[in-house]
Amino acid sequence: MVRFLGPIKGHTGSVHSVAFSPDGSMIASGSWDGTIKLWRVSDGALLRTLEGDLVGPVFSIAFSPDGSMIASGSGDKTIKLWRVSDGTLLRTLEGHTGPVTSVAFSPDGSMIASGSADNTIKLWRVSDGALLRTLEGHTGEVLSVAFSPDGSMIASGSGYDPDTERSDSTIKLWRVSDGALLRTLKGHTWVVLSVAFSPDGSMIASGSADNTIKLWRVSDGSLLRTD
């Protein structure tokens, strides 16, 4: 039986991203108010607030696979790494020239992918924060990034380009090892807001502002279904 715990309150701005810890005991939330909050799932208690030197809204958050860290992407154009146990800011990753709209850890926890309004995806090494490579090819802001379950690929979904006043509206697949663009999936008619791999890595689901979800086959990029 599911027990309703009631609303969890504490932010003073809209909440843009939420994530469960890998063990399911905590929820992290990132907000327009420039904070990240950690909540205990069992009773909704606020465990701590991560503020550091955040400037601007927090658009995306992700737990590391072992649950020891949180990555956050912010309107201040940075990615920040936080220690979950005490909320310490471990590192700030700088390099994007636009707000960071999406962050994701690789399955082994060694890398972070970040998508930005500067139309790029960047890959970072977690251990020292080094920028490994920049993936370029989208003509609109990158609104979502996701690693494949085996960590060999990244999917990215793109949105609006204010310079051309046109929407990219594509999903791109990239090889992690060298940053090569493997294929571009076209079919949405407006911005792609979210992408996710299936657990076995054979399919990608994409959600768009065109009010559709599309399902794609990874091996050849073919469109399987639109819902």
C-alpha positions as CSV (number, residue, x, y, z in Angstrom):
1,M,0.0,0.0,0.0
2,V,1.3,3.5,-0.9
3,R,1.1,5.9,2.0
4,F,0.6,9.6,1.2
5,L,3.1,11.6,3.2
6,G,1.8,15.0,2.2
7,P,3.5,17.9,0.3
8,I,7.2,18.5,0.9
9,K,7.7,22.2,1.3
10,G,10.8,24.4,1.8
11,H,11.8,26.0,-1.6
12,T,10.9,29.5,-2.3
13,G,11.0,29.1,-6.1
14,S,9.8,26.7,-8.7
15,V,11.4,23.2,-8.5
16,H,13.0,22.3,-11.8
17,S,14.6,18.9,-11.0
18,V,14.2,16.0,-8.6
19,A,16.1,12.8,-8.2
20,F,16.0,9.8,-5.9
21,S,19.2,8.6,-4.2
22,P,20.3,5.1,-5.5
23,D,19.2,3.4,-2.3
24,G,15.8,5.2,-2.4
25,S,16.2,6.8,1.0
26,M,16.5,10.4,-0.1
27,I,15.2,12.8,-2.7
28,A,17.2,15.8,-3.9
29,S,15.4,18.8,-5.4
30,G,16.9,21.7,-7.4
31,S,15.0,25.0,-7.5
32,W,14.8,28.5,-9.1
33,D,15.6,29.8,-5.6
34,G,19.2,28.7,-6.2
35,T,19.3,25.9,-3.6
36,I,19.4,22.1,-3.6
37,K,17.5,20.4,-0.8
38,L,17.9,16.9,0.5
39,W,14.8,15.2,1.9
40,R,14.3,11.9,3.8
41,V,11.7,9.8,1.9
42,S,10.3,7.9,4.9
43,D,8.9,11.0,6.6
44,G,9.6,14.0,4.3
45,A,12.0,15.6,6.7
46,L,14.4,18.2,5.3
47,L,17.9,16.8,5.9
48,R,20.0,19.7,4.6
49,T,20.1,22.6,2.1
50,L,23.0,22.9,-0.3
51,E,23.7,26.5,-1.2
52,G,27.5,27.0,-1.5
53,D,28.2,29.8,-4.0
54,L,25.3,29.0,-6.3
55,V,24.2,32.0,-8.4
56,G,21.0,31.6,-10.3
57,P,18.5,28.8,-10.6
58,V,19.3,25.1,-10.3
59,F,18.0,23.4,-13.5
60,S,19.2,19.8,-13.1
61,I,20.5,17.5,-10.4
62,A,21.8,13.9,-10.4
63,F,23.1,11.5,-7.8
64,S,26.3,9.6,-8.5
65,P,25.7,5.8,-8.9
66,D,27.1,5.1,-5.4
67,G,25.0,7.9,-3.8
68,S,27.9,9.8,-2.3
69,M,27.7,12.9,-4.5
70,I,25.2,15.1,-6.2
71,A,25.9,17.0,-9.5
72,S,24.0,20.2,-10.1
73,G,23.6,22.3,-13.3
74,S,22.8,25.9,-12.8
75,G,22.0,29.2,-14.5
76,D,25.4,30.5,-13.4
77,K,26.9,28.3,-16.3
78,T,28.6,25.9,-13.9
79,I,28.3,22.3,-12.7
80,K,28.9,21.8,-9.0
81,L,29.7,18.6,-7.2
82,W,28.5,18.2,-3.6
83,R,29.1,15.5,-0.9
84,V,25.8,14.1,0.2
85,S,26.9,13.1,3.7
86,D,27.5,16.7,4.9
87,G,26.6,19.0,2.0
88,T,30.2,20.1,1.3
89,L,30.8,21.7,-2.1
90,L,33.6,19.5,-3.5
91,R,34.2,21.2,-6.9
92,T,32.9,23.6,-9.4
93,L,33.2,22.8,-13.1
94,E,33.5,25.8,-15.4
95,G,33.6,26.0,-19.2
96,H,30.1,26.4,-20.5
97,T,29.1,29.8,-21.8
98,G,25.4,29.4,-21.2
99,P,23.2,28.1,-18.4
100,V,23.6,24.3,-17.7
101,T,20.3,22.7,-18.3
102,S,21.0,19.0,-17.8
103,V,23.6,16.8,-15.9
104,A,24.1,13.1,-15.8
105,F,26.7,10.7,-14.3
106,S,28.1,7.9,-16.3
107,P,27.1,4.4,-15.0
108,D,30.5,3.8,-13.4
109,G,30.5,7.3,-11.8
110,S,33.7,8.4,-13.4
111,M,32.3,11.0,-15.7
112,I,29.6,13.7,-15.8
113,A,27.9,14.9,-19.0
114,S,26.4,18.4,-19.1
115,G,24.1,19.9,-21.6
116,S,23.9,23.7,-21.9
117,A,22.1,26.6,-23.5
118,D,25.4,27.2,-25.3
119,N,24.3,24.3,-27.7
120,T,27.1,22.0,-26.5
121,I,27.6,18.9,-24.3
122,K,30.7,18.6,-22.2
123,L,32.2,15.5,-20.6
124,W,34.0,15.9,-17.3
125,R,36.2,13.6,-15.2
126,V,34.7,13.4,-11.7
127,S,38.0,12.7,-9.9
128,D,39.6,16.0,-10.7
129,G,37.0,18.0,-12.6
130,A,39.0,18.0,-15.8
131,L,37.1,18.8,-19.0
132,L,37.6,15.7,-21.3
133,R,35.9,16.9,-24.4
134,T,33.2,19.1,-25.9
135,L,30.5,17.7,-28.2
136,E,29.3,20.2,-30.8
137,G,26.6,19.7,-33.4
138,H,23.3,20.9,-32.1
139,T,22.0,24.3,-33.4
140,G,19.8,24.8,-30.3
141,E,20.2,24.7,-26.5
142,V,20.8,21.2,-25.2
143,L,18.0,20.5,-22.7
144,S,18.6,16.8,-21.8
145,V,21.5,14.4,-21.7
146,A,21.6,10.7,-20.8
147,F,24.2,8.0,-20.8
148,S,23.5,4.5,-22.2
149,P,23.4,1.8,-19.6
150,D,26.8,0.5,-20.7
151,G,28.3,4.0,-20.7
152,S,29.4,3.9,-24.3
153,M,27.0,6.5,-25.7
154,I,25.3,9.7,-24.8
155,A,22.0,10.9,-26.1
156,S,21.2,14.6,-26.2
157,G,17.9,16.4,-26.9
158,S,17.9,19.9,-28.2
159,G,15.7,22.9,-28.3
160,Y,15.4,26.5,-29.5
161,D,18.1,28.6,-31.0
162,P,17.4,32.3,-30.2
163,D,19.8,33.5,-32.9
164,T,17.9,31.9,-35.8
165,E,14.5,31.7,-34.0
166,R,14.3,28.1,-35.0
167,S,14.1,24.9,-33.1
168,D,16.7,22.2,-33.5
169,S,14.2,19.5,-32.3
170,T,16.7,16.6,-32.8
171,I,18.2,13.8,-30.7
172,K,21.8,13.1,-31.2
173,L,23.8,10.0,-30.3
174,W,27.5,10.4,-29.4
175,R,30.2,7.9,-28.8
176,V,31.8,8.6,-25.4
177,S,35.3,7.3,-26.1
178,D,36.1,9.9,-28.7
179,G,33.0,12.2,-28.9
180,A,32.1,11.1,-32.4
181,L,28.5,11.9,-33.5
182,L,27.0,8.5,-34.4
183,R,23.6,9.6,-35.7
184,T,20.9,12.3,-35.5
185,L,17.3,11.3,-34.9
186,K,14.7,13.6,-36.6
187,G,11.0,13.6,-36.3
188,H,9.9,16.0,-33.5
189,T,8.4,19.3,-34.6
190,W,9.4,21.3,-31.6
191,V,12.0,21.3,-28.8
192,V,13.1,18.0,-27.3
193,L,12.8,18.4,-23.5
194,S,13.8,14.9,-22.3
195,V,15.7,11.8,-23.5
196,A,16.1,8.4,-21.8
197,F,17.6,5.0,-22.7
198,S,15.8,1.8,-22.1
199,P,17.4,-0.4,-19.4
200,D,18.9,-2.7,-22.1
201,G,20.2,0.2,-24.1
202,S,18.4,-0.8,-27.3
203,M,15.9,2.1,-27.4
204,I,15.6,5.8,-26.7
205,A,12.5,7.6,-25.6
206,S,12.2,11.3,-26.2
207,G,9.7,13.8,-24.9
208,S,9.0,17.0,-26.8
209,A,7.1,20.3,-26.6
210,D,5.2,19.1,-29.6
211,N,3.2,17.0,-27.1
212,T,4.5,13.6,-28.2
213,I,6.8,10.9,-27.0
214,K,8.8,9.1,-29.6
215,L,10.5,5.7,-29.3
216,W,13.6,5.1,-31.4
217,R,15.8,2.1,-32.1
218,V,19.4,2.9,-31.1
219,S,21.1,0.5,-33.6
220,D,19.9,2.3,-36.7
221,G,18.0,5.4,-35.4
222,S,14.7,4.3,-36.8
223,L,11.5,5.7,-35.3
224,L,9.5,2.8,-33.8
225,R,6.5,4.6,-32.4
226,T,4.9,8.0,-31.6
227,D,2.6,8.3,-28.6
